[in-house]
Amino acid sequence: GQLPSLIEDGVTGLLFPPGDLAACVGCILIMLNGPSQRQAMGQRAGEAAGGIFGWDRTARQVTDIIAALRSGPM
């Protein structure tokens, strides 16, 4: 359910409909037969994940939560 919000099809990974074995096999074959595409997709996925789950963003979120807690009613 959440994968389409994390993976951009054809850019940071390949998506297929749930339960569609033929589509899954097709995606696997694309990755196996396209080393340069696979490498580029992996690079972009790593960059995207770093932006979403990296320490800089996480630290900002934590400090924002702490600031909101400190300024809110207690």
C-alpha positions in Angstrom: 0.0 0.0 0.0 2.8 2.5 0.8 5.3 1.4 -1.8 3.9 3.7 -4.6 4.5 6.7 -2.3 8.1 5.7 -1.7 9.1 4.3 -5.2 8.8 6.2 -8.4 8.1 3.5 -11.1 11.0 3.3 -13.6 13.0 6.0 -11.7 13.8 4.6 -8.2 12.4 1.1 -8.7 9.9 -0.9 -10.6 6.3 -1.4 -9.4 3.8 -4.1 -10.4 0.3 -4.9 -9.3 -0.1 -7.0 -6.2 -0.4 -10.7 -7.0 0.6 -10.2 -10.7 3.3 -12.9 -10.9 3.9 -12.3 -14.7 4.5 -8.6 -14.0 6.8 -9.4 -11.1 8.8 -11.7 -13.4 8.9 -9.0 -16.0 10.3 -6.5 -13.6 12.9 -9.0 -12.4 14.0 -9.7 -16.0 14.2 -6.0 -16.7 16.6 -5.6 -13.8 18.6 -8.7 -14.6 19.0 -7.7 -18.3 19.7 -4.0 -17.8 22.7 -3.5 -15.6 23.1 0.2 -16.4 19.4 0.9 -15.8 19.6 -1.2 -12.6 22.7 0.8 -11.4 21.1 4.1 -12.2 17.9 3.2 -10.5 19.7 2.0 -7.4 21.7 5.3 -7.3 18.5 7.4 -7.6 16.8 5.2 -5.0 19.6 5.7 -2.5 19.6 9.5 -3.0 15.8 9.6 -2.6 15.9 7.4 0.6 18.7 9.6 2.0 16.4 12.6 1.5 13.4 10.9 3.1 15.1 9.0 5.9 18.5 10.7 6.3 19.8 12.0 9.6 19.5 15.7 8.6 15.8 15.4 8.0 15.2 13.2 11.0 17.1 15.6 13.2 15.0 18.5 11.9 11.8 16.6 12.6 12.9 15.8 16.1 13.9 19.4 16.9 10.6 20.6 15.4 8.6 18.2 17.6 10.6 19.3 20.7 10.1 23.0 19.9 6.3 22.4 19.4 6.1 20.5 22.7 8.0 23.3 24.5 5.8 26.0 23.1 2.5 24.2 23.5 0.3 24.1 26.6 1.4 21.8 29.4 
